């Protein structure tokens, strides 16, 4: 079987697809990732990738077309930092409109039996409809996306006309959200969220337990570049007064402007978040879906500092489940950091969700089911 994976060219959109693609590949199937400029980051998985639209940059194209065609929606997106998802997905539809013919061409050349697409990339769904093959949508967090897909497809009406197809629907929705944190979808296919963090080495000291509580901290790959390090500055000031070790997982972000770190705060570069969380007692992060789900899978409490996009919804879901807290930078204090480490109710709820995730169908389970479609 040949499976084409299509997604937004960003780590948070492509990396969650890797475990299923790897499981299919391990079972002898052919897989291919297709995306736009920047999508080559997924090649760290060892799986093949093709840039279906060389020269098409997601963010540049979104801003260009939005400024020209929907300045009202662009203004709302800027105002909410993409937090208004009903508005943002309509801008994402503009980029999909620019890319869809290229993905149809890729499909005609590669001839997939199934297309799996990230929910923000329905160009994959339209390509599948044009090619006459089934498509599966991959959801990335706790938001129920059916109404968002409807909004995008409505705005993609011109592309449907160009392709000569009716409004398509996916065969199903691959859903990584635990049931206690998001309602089941009528067409949902549960799949266990399994972390993929790229290729990197975990330092020996992070692979063992610390002699005091450890807190893993990340602000993701995008927010610090956009919003700066002010939230991290607040966090470090509070952490200095807490009897715990704080590990800042910052990738390639330069934090030298923060000056000398307190003795109990250590910064590392690009290391596997999954490995850091496994040896930690709590996490503090920006609210990325993969970051939150990895923390939940390890059954440790989390403190989320959401800053835009779907991160508000992720923070709300974790908080509502009782598995973590949400705050803004100004709320950060030694008392709040101590609470996320010591609150037994948070720890119990986190462990309950971890057990729930462990019982979900694995990527190899879903791969076997997916093979039955061919």
C-alpha positions as CSV (number, residue, x, y, z in Angstrom):
1,X,0.0,0.0,0.0
2,X,1.1,3.6,-0.7
3,X,0.2,6.3,1.8
4,X,0.8,10.0,1.2
5,X,1.0,12.2,4.3
6,X,0.2,15.8,3.7
7,X,0.6,18.6,6.3
8,X,1.5,22.2,7.1
9,X,5.3,22.6,7.0
10,X,5.9,22.9,10.7
11,X,7.2,20.5,13.4
12,X,4.0,20.7,15.4
13,X,2.0,19.5,12.3
14,X,4.3,17.0,10.7
15,X,6.0,15.3,13.6
16,X,2.7,13.9,15.1
17,X,2.2,12.1,11.8
18,X,5.5,10.3,11.9
19,X,4.7,7.4,14.3
20,X,1.8,6.2,12.0
21,X,3.9,6.7,8.9
22,X,6.8,4.8,10.5
23,X,4.4,2.0,11.6
24,X,3.1,1.7,8.0
25,X,6.7,1.7,6.7
26,X,7.7,-1.0,9.2
27,X,4.9,-3.2,7.9
28,X,6.2,-3.0,4.4
29,X,4.1,-0.2,3.0
30,X,5.4,2.8,1.0
31,X,5.0,6.2,2.6
32,X,5.8,9.7,1.5
33,X,5.5,13.1,3.2
34,X,4.4,16.0,1.1
35,X,4.4,19.6,2.2
36,X,5.7,23.1,1.3
37,X,8.9,25.0,2.0
38,X,10.2,24.1,5.4
39,X,8.5,20.7,5.5
40,X,11.9,19.0,5.0
41,X,12.3,19.1,8.8
42,X,10.4,15.8,8.7
43,X,13.3,14.1,7.0
44,X,14.9,13.6,10.4
45,X,12.4,10.7,10.7
46,X,14.3,8.9,8.0
47,X,11.1,8.8,5.9
48,X,11.0,10.3,2.3
49,X,9.7,13.9,1.8
50,X,8.9,15.9,-1.3
51,X,8.2,19.6,-1.5
52,X,5.1,19.7,-3.7
53,X,5.3,23.5,-4.2
54,X,8.8,24.8,-4.2
55,X,8.9,28.5,-3.5
56,X,5.6,28.5,-1.6
57,X,6.1,29.5,2.0
58,X,3.1,28.9,4.3
59,X,3.4,32.1,6.4
60,X,4.3,34.4,3.5
61,X,1.5,33.1,1.3
62,X,-1.0,33.3,4.1
63,X,-0.2,37.0,4.9
64,X,0.0,37.9,1.2
65,X,-3.4,36.5,0.2
66,X,-5.0,37.5,3.5
67,X,-3.9,41.1,3.1
68,X,-5.2,41.2,-0.4
69,X,-8.4,39.2,-0.1
70,X,-9.5,39.1,3.6
71,X,-7.9,42.0,5.6
72,X,-10.8,41.8,8.1
73,X,-9.9,38.2,8.9
74,X,-6.2,39.0,9.0
75,X,-6.8,41.8,11.5
76,X,-8.8,39.4,13.8
77,X,-6.0,36.8,13.5
78,X,-3.4,39.3,14.5
79,X,-5.6,40.5,17.4
80,X,-6.0,37.0,18.8
81,X,-2.6,35.7,17.9
82,X,-4.4,33.1,15.8
83,X,-6.4,32.1,18.9
84,X,-9.7,32.6,17.0
85,X,-9.5,29.3,15.2
86,X,-12.7,29.9,13.2
87,X,-11.0,32.9,11.6
88,X,-7.6,31.5,11.3
89,X,-8.6,28.3,9.4
90,X,-10.2,30.5,6.8
91,X,-6.9,32.1,6.2
92,X,-5.2,28.7,6.1
93,X,-7.7,27.8,3.4
94,X,-6.2,30.5,1.2
95,X,-2.8,28.7,1.3
96,X,-4.5,25.4,0.6
97,X,-6.1,27.0,-2.4
98,X,-2.7,28.0,-3.7
99,X,-1.2,24.5,-3.2
100,X,-4.0,22.2,-4.2
101,X,-3.2,21.7,-7.8
102,X,0.4,20.9,-6.9
103,X,-0.8,18.2,-4.6
104,X,-3.1,16.7,-7.2
105,X,-0.1,16.6,-9.5
106,X,2.0,14.9,-6.8
107,X,-0.8,12.4,-6.3
108,X,-1.0,11.6,-10.0
109,X,2.7,11.0,-10.1
110,X,3.1,9.0,-6.9
111,X,-0.3,7.2,-7.1
112,X,-1.2,6.8,-3.4
113,X,-3.8,4.4,-2.2
114,X,-4.7,6.6,0.8
115,X,-3.9,10.2,1.8
116,X,-3.5,11.2,5.4
117,X,-3.7,14.9,5.9
118,X,-3.3,17.3,8.9
119,X,-6.6,19.0,9.6
120,X,-5.2,22.4,8.6
121,X,-4.2,21.0,5.2
122,X,-7.4,19.9,3.4
123,X,-5.5,20.3,0.1
124,X,-4.8,16.6,0.8
125,X,-8.5,15.9,1.1
126,X,-9.3,17.6,-2.2
127,X,-6.4,15.8,-3.9
128,X,-7.8,12.5,-2.7
129,X,-11.2,13.3,-4.0
130,X,-9.8,14.3,-7.4
131,X,-7.7,11.1,-7.5
132,X,-10.6,8.9,-6.3
133,X,-8.8,7.5,-3.2
134,X,-9.8,7.6,0.5
135,X,-8.5,10.3,2.8
136,X,-8.1,10.3,6.5
137,X,-7.8,13.5,8.5
138,X,-5.3,13.7,11.4
139,X,-6.3,15.9,14.3
140,X,-3.5,17.4,16.4
141,X,-5.1,18.1,19.8
142,X,-8.2,18.6,21.7
143,X,-10.2,20.8,19.4
144,X,-13.1,19.1,17.6
145,X,-12.5,20.1,14.0
146,X,-15.6,19.2,12.0
147,X,-17.0,22.7,11.9
148,X,-13.5,24.1,11.1
149,X,-13.2,21.7,8.1
150,X,-16.6,22.9,6.9
151,X,-15.5,26.5,7.1
152,X,-12.3,25.7,5.1
153,X,-14.2,23.7,2.5
154,X,-16.7,26.5,2.0
155,X,-13.8,28.9,1.3
156,X,-12.2,26.4,-1.0
157,X,-15.3,26.4,-3.3
158,X,-13.2,27.9,-6.1
159,X,-10.7,25.1,-5.9
160,X,-13.5,22.5,-6.0
161,X,-14.8,24.2,-9.1
162,X,-11.4,24.2,-10.7
163,X,-10.9,20.5,-9.9
164,X,-14.5,19.6,-10.9
165,X,-15.3,17.8,-7.7
166,X,-18.0,17.9,-5.1
167,X,-17.5,18.8,-1.5
168,X,-15.5,15.9,-0.1
169,X,-15.5,14.3,3.4
170,X,-12.7,12.2,4.9
171,X,-13.3,8.5,5.5
172,X,-12.5,9.1,9.2
173,X,-10.6,11.4,11.6
174,X,-7.5,10.0,13.4
175,X,-8.0,11.4,16.9
176,X,-5.1,11.5,19.4
177,X,-7.2,13.1,22.2
178,X,-8.0,11.0,25.2
179,X,-11.8,10.6,25.6
180,X,-11.9,12.1,29.1
181,X,-10.5,15.3,27.6
182,X,-12.5,15.6,24.3
183,X,-15.7,14.1,23.2
184,X,-15.7,11.3,20.7
185,X,-16.2,12.3,17.0
186,X,-18.7,10.4,15.0
187,X,-16.1,9.5,12.4
188,X,-13.2,9.3,14.8
189,X,-10.5,6.7,14.8
190,X,-8.7,6.8,18.1
191,X,-4.9,6.6,17.9
192,X,-2.4,6.8,20.8
193,X,-0.3,9.9,20.7
194,X,3.3,8.8,20.5
195,X,6.0,11.3,20.7
196,X,8.5,11.9,17.8
197,X,11.1,14.5,18.6
198,X,13.4,14.3,15.7
199,X,17.0,13.1,15.9
200,X,18.9,14.2,18.9
201,X,20.9,12.9,21.9
202,X,19.7,12.9,25.5
203,X,22.5,13.8,27.9
204,X,23.3,11.1,30.4
205,X,22.4,13.4,33.3
206,X,18.9,13.8,31.9
207,X,18.4,10.1,31.4
208,X,18.6,9.6,35.2
209,X,16.5,10.9,38.1
210,X,17.7,14.1,39.8
211,X,18.4,14.2,43.5
212,X,15.5,16.7,43.9
213,X,12.3,17.3,41.9
214,X,12.9,18.1,38.2
215,X,10.8,20.4,36.0
216,X,11.0,20.3,32.2
217,X,10.4,23.6,30.6
218,X,9.9,24.5,26.9
219,X,8.2,27.4,25.1
220,X,8.2,25.6,21.8
221,X,9.9,26.3,18.5
222,X,7.9,29.3,17.3
223,X,6.6,31.5,20.2
224,X,10.0,32.7,21.5
225,X,10.9,33.9,18.0
226,X,7.7,35.8,17.8
227,X,7.1,37.0,21.3
228,X,10.6,37.2,22.8
229,X,11.8,35.8,26.1
230,X,9.8,37.9,28.6
231,X,7.8,34.9,29.8
232,X,11.0,32.9,30.4
233,X,12.4,35.8,32.3
234,X,9.4,35.7,34.7
235,X,9.8,32.0,35.0
236,X,13.5,32.0,35.8
237,X,13.0,34.6,38.5
238,X,10.3,32.4,40.2
239,X,12.3,29.2,39.7
240,X,15.3,30.6,41.5
241,X,13.4,30.4,44.8
242,X,12.1,26.8,44.4
243,X,13.9,23.7,45.7
244,X,13.8,21.9,42.3
245,X,15.9,21.6,39.2
246,X,14.5,23.4,36.1
247,X,15.6,22.2,32.7
248,X,15.1,24.7,29.9
249,X,14.6,22.9,26.5
250,X,15.2,25.8,24.1
251,X,16.3,24.2,20.9
252,X,18.2,26.8,18.9
253,X,16.7,29.8,20.7
254,X,19.4,32.2,22.0
255,X,18.8,33.0,25.6
256,X,22.1,34.7,26.3
257,X,20.2,38.0,26.8
258,X,18.8,36.6,30.0
259,X,22.2,36.7,31.7
260,X,23.6,34.2,34.1
261,X,21.0,31.5,35.1
262,X,20.3,30.6,38.8
263,X,22.2,27.5,40.0
264,X,19.0,25.3,39.9
265,X,18.2,26.3,36.2
266,X,20.0,24.5,33.3
267,X,19.5,25.2,29.7
268,X,19.9,22.6,27.0
269,X,19.6,22.8,23.2
270,X,17.6,20.4,21.0
271,X,17.0,17.3,23.1
272,X,14.0,14.9,22.9
273,X,11.2,16.3,25.0
274,X,9.8,12.8,25.6
275,X,13.1,11.8,27.2
276,X,13.3,14.9,29.4
277,X,9.7,14.5,30.6
278,X,10.3,10.8,31.4
279,X,12.7,11.9,34.1
280,X,10.7,14.9,35.4
281,X,8.2,15.5,38.1
282,X,6.3,18.3,36.3
283,X,6.5,20.4,33.1
284,X,6.0,24.0,32.2
285,X,5.3,24.9,28.6
286,X,3.5,27.0,26.0
287,X,0.6,24.6,25.3
288,X,1.5,22.9,22.1
289,X,-0.6,19.8,21.5
290,X,2.3,17.4,21.3
291,X,4.0,18.9,24.3
292,X,0.9,18.6,26.4
293,X,0.0,15.1,25.3
294,X,3.6,13.9,25.9
295,X,3.4,15.2,29.4
296,X,0.0,13.5,29.9
297,X,1.3,10.2,28.5
298,X,4.0,10.3,31.3
299,X,1.5,11.1,34.0
300,X,3.1,14.2,35.3
301,X,1.4,17.5,36.1
302,X,1.9,20.5,33.9
303,X,1.7,24.3,34.0
304,X,0.7,25.8,30.7
305,X,1.4,29.4,29.6
306,X,-0.7,29.6,26.4
307,X,0.2,32.4,24.0
308,X,-1.9,31.9,20.9
309,X,-3.1,29.5,18.2
310,X,-4.7,26.3,19.5
311,X,-2.6,26.5,22.7
312,X,-5.4,28.2,24.5
313,X,-7.8,25.3,23.8
314,X,-5.1,22.8,24.8
315,X,-4.5,24.6,28.1
316,X,-8.2,24.7,28.8
317,X,-8.6,21.0,28.2
318,X,-5.7,20.1,30.5
319,X,-7.0,22.4,33.2
320,X,-10.5,21.2,32.9
321,X,-9.4,17.6,33.3
322,X,-7.5,18.6,36.5
323,X,-4.2,17.4,35.1
324,X,-2.5,20.8,35.1
325,X,-2.8,24.5,35.6
326,X,-2.9,27.4,33.2
327,X,-1.5,30.8,33.8
328,X,0.1,33.9,32.3
329,X,3.6,35.1,32.9
330,X,2.5,37.7,35.4
331,X,1.0,34.9,37.6
332,X,4.3,33.0,37.9
333,X,5.6,32.8,41.5
334,X,7.5,30.4,43.7
335,X,4.2,29.3,45.2
336,X,2.6,28.5,41.8
337,X,5.7,26.5,40.7
338,X,5.7,24.6,44.0
339,X,2.0,23.8,43.6
340,X,2.4,22.1,40.2
341,X,5.1,19.9,41.9
342,X,3.2,19.0,45.0
343,X,-0.5,19.1,44.3
344,X,-1.6,15.4,44.6
345,X,-4.9,16.0,42.8
346,X,-3.0,17.2,39.8
347,X,-0.7,14.2,39.9
348,X,-3.7,11.7,40.3
349,X,-5.5,13.2,37.4
350,X,-2.4,13.1,35.3
351,X,-1.8,9.4,36.0
352,X,-5.4,8.6,35.2
353,X,-5.0,10.2,31.8
354,X,-1.7,8.4,31.3
355,X,-3.5,5.1,31.9
356,X,-6.2,6.1,29.4
357,X,-3.6,7.0,26.7
358,X,-1.8,3.7,27.3
359,X,-5.1,1.9,26.5
360,X,-5.6,3.7,23.1
361,X,-4.9,1.8,19.8
362,X,-1.2,2.2,18.9
363,X,0.1,3.5,15.6
364,X,0.8,-0.2,14.5
365,X,-2.7,-1.1,15.4
366,X,-4.1,1.7,13.3
367,X,-1.6,0.9,10.5
368,X,-3.0,-2.6,10.3
369,X,-6.6,-1.3,10.1
370,X,-5.6,1.3,7.5
371,X,-4.2,-1.5,5.3
372,X,-7.7,-2.9,5.0
373,X,-8.7,0.2,3.0
374,X,-6.4,-0.7,0.1
